[in-house]
């Protein structure tokens, strides 16, 4: 049985991914700042390499090598660019981009030893055309797409695939908070009418895409950015 780690798996998309992978038959551990009380969920700040390494060491001690990684941790910010101080900018980069660096680098040795691995990075549909007042977030998620393509080229010869899934409007606690603050540029219902499939996304939609990319059937797919957005790019 293969072992998977999902970051940001305490809620929203990350939780749906973790639940789907468990149904698919994988052993799944979650890293999150606020994990649930469920078994195999670890408190870890994914911007802190020492905390990541400590959690992964515990997981390996129980299950052996980790050959599946879903980088789902993320944080949005709605702020004018000229009002974004450097510490805030760096925090967004660290959570949305540097965490992917840390976690991928930490598990790749296991994948190389196994000659098999799957990495799926959750990016954002906002990387397609940008988003006002979200420069730090969009910059970080755009870099995640670039990192995905580079890692796919570097590690494809070793049996490791690396892909990204940019979600569109997905009904998560993060989206609801943004709506409450008036940061969506309209209500969720208005955004539904701008979406070709005429509904908001579900975390399970993203989980289904991750499940496929992790499967053996997707072994010939790597370096791809697979939008799950109901046909909408922003």
KOLTIBA-698102 format. One record per residue (C-alpha): residue number from 1; x, y, z. Coordinates in steps of 0.2 Angstrom, whole numbers, always signed. Example, Ala and Ser with C-alpha at 12.3 -4.5 7.8 and 13.67 -1.06 7.14 Angstrom:
<sites>
 resi     u     v     w
    1   +62   -22   +39
    2   +68    -5   +36
</sites>
This chain:
<sites>
 resi     u     v     w
    1    +0    +0    +0
    2    +7   +17    -5
    3    +8   +31    +7
    4    +3   +49    +4
    5    +5   +66   +12
    6    -8   +80   +10
    7    -3   +97   +16
    8   -17  +109   +21
    9   -28   +94   +24
   10   -37  +101   +39
   11   -51  +108   +29
   12   -58  +113   +12
   13   -49  +106    -3
   14   -35   +98    +6
   15   -47   +88   +17
   16   -57   +82    +2
   17   -41   +76    -6
   18   -36   +67    +9
   19   -53   +58   +11
   20   -53   +54    -8
   21   -36   +46    -7
   22   -41   +36    +8
   23   -56   +29    -2
   24   -44   +25   -16
   25   -34   +14    -4
   26   -19   +24    +0
   27   -12   +27   +18
   28   -14   +46   +20
   29    -6   +58   +32
   30   -11   +76   +34
   31    +0   +91   +38
   32    -9  +106   +44
   33    -8  +121   +56
   34   -25  +116   +63
   35   -27   +97   +59
   36   -43   +88   +65
   37   -42   +76   +79
   38   -42   +61   +67
   39   -28   +49   +67
   40   -13   +52   +56
   41   -15   +71   +56
   42    +0   +81   +61
   43    +2   +99   +67
   44   +15  +107   +56
   45   +19  +124   +49
   46   +24  +120   +31
   47   +35  +135   +30
   48   +46  +127   +43
   49   +57  +114   +36
   50   +61  +107   +54
   51   +43  +104   +57
   52   +40   +96   +41
   53   +55   +84   +43
   54   +49   +80   +60
   55   +32   +75   +55
   56   +38   +65   +40
   57   +50   +56   +51
   58   +35   +50   +61
   59   +25   +45   +46
   60   +40   +35   +39
   61   +42   +26   +55
   62   +25   +20   +54
   63   +22   +17   +35
   64   +39   +18   +27
   65   +43   +28   +12
   66   +31   +42    +6
   67   +28   +41   -13
   68   +13   +53   -15
   69   +13   +71   -11
   70    -2   +84   -13
   71    +3  +101    -9
   72   -13  +109    -4
   73    -8  +122    +9
   74   -12  +140    +4
   75   -17  +157   +10
   76   -25  +171    +1
   77   -23  +190    +3
   78   -34  +204    -4
   79   -24  +220    -3
   80   -18  +234   -15
   81    +0  +230   -21
   82    +6  +247   -15
   83    +0  +243    +3
   84    +7  +226    +4
   85   +23  +227   +15
   86   +37  +215   +12
   87   +34  +204   +27
   88   +16  +201   +21
   89   +22  +198    +3
   90   +35  +186   +10
   91   +22  +177   +21
   92   +11  +174    +6
   93   +26  +167    -4
   94   +32  +156   +10
   95   +15  +148   +12
   96   +10  +146    -6
   97   +27  +143   -14
   98   +41  +139    -2
   99   +31  +126    +6
  100   +30  +117   -10
  101   +49  +118   -11
  102   +51  +111    +6
  103   +39   +97    +5
  104   +44   +91   -12
  105   +62   +91    -8
  106   +59   +82    +8
  107   +49   +67    +0
  108   +58   +66   -17
  109   +72   +55   -10
  110   +59   +42    -5
  111   +52   +43   -23
  112   +69   +41   -31
  113   +73   +26   -21
  114   +56   +18   -25
  115   +57   +23   -44
  116   +40   +29   -43
  117   +31   +45   -36
  118   +17   +57   -39
  119   +17   +75   -34
  120    +1   +86   -37
  121    +2  +104   -33
  122   -14  +114   -30
  123   -11  +131   -38
  124   -25  +143   -44
  125   -36  +148   -59
  126   -31  +166   -55
  127   -14  +162   -63
  128   -22  +162   -80
  129   -26  +180   -81
  130   -21  +188   -65
  131   -32  +195   -51
  132   -33  +213   -44
  133   -28  +215   -26
  134   -20  +198   -25
  135    -3  +201   -32
  136    +7  +191   -19
  137    -5  +176   -20
  138    -5  +176   -39
  139   +13  +178   -40
  140   +16  +163   -29
  141    +4  +152   -37
  142   +10  +156   -54
  143   +28  +151   -48
  144   +20  +135   -42
  145   +15  +131   -60
  146   +32  +135   -66
  147   +40  +124   -53
  148   +28  +110   -57
  149   +34  +110   -75
  150   +53  +110   -71
  151   +51   +96   -58
  152   +42   +86   -71
  153   +56   +87   -83
  154   +69   +84   -70
  155   +61   +69   -62
  156   +51   +61   -76
  157   +66   +49   -80
  158   +65   +42   -63
  159   +46   +37   -63
  160   +40   +52   -55
  161   +26   +63   -62
  162   +23   +81   -56
  163    +7   +90   -61
  164    -3  +105   -55
  165   -22  +108   -52
  166   -28  +126   -52
  167   -46  +126   -45
  168   -58  +139   -50
  169   -72  +145   -38
  170   -73  +131   -25
  171   -85  +132   -10
  172   -73  +132    +4
  173   -71  +141   +20
  174   -58  +152   +12
  175   -71  +157    -2
  176   -85  +161   +10
  177   -73  +172   +21
  178   -69  +181    +5
  179   -87  +184    +1
  180   -91  +190   +18
  181   -77  +203   +16
  182   -83  +209    -1
  183   -67  +203   -10
  184   -75  +192   -24
  185   -82  +207   -34
  186   -99  +200   -32
  187  -109  +187   -24
  188  -106  +168   -26
  189  -122  +167   -36
  190  -116  +180   -48
  191  -100  +171   -51
  192  -110  +155   -54
  193  -119  +164   -68
  194  -102  +168   -76
  195   -96  +150   -75
  196  -101  +139   -90
  197  -107  +124   -80
  198  -117  +136   -69
  199  -112  +130   -52
  200   -98  +133   -39
  201   -85  +120   -38
  202   -85  +107   -24
  203   -69  +102   -15
  204   -73   +84   -21
  205   -71   +90   -39
  206   -53   +95   -35
  207   -50   +79   -26
  208   -56   +69   -41
  209   -43   +77   -52
  210   -30   +73   -39
  211   -35   +55   -38
  212   -34   +53   -57
  213   -17   +61   -58
  214   -10   +50   -44
  215   -17   +34   -52
  216    -7   +22   -63
  217   -18   +27   -77
  218   -10   +44   -77
  219    +7   +38   -78
  220   +10   +46   -95
  221    +4   +63   -89
  222   +17   +75   -81
  223   +21   +93   -82
  224    +3   +98   -85
  225    -8  +111   -77
  226   -25  +104   -76
  227   -38  +117   -73
  228   -54  +112   -63
  229   -64  +127   -65
  230   -81  +124   -73
  231   -74  +131   -89
  232   -69  +148   -81
  233   -52  +155   -81
  234   -53  +167   -67
</sites>
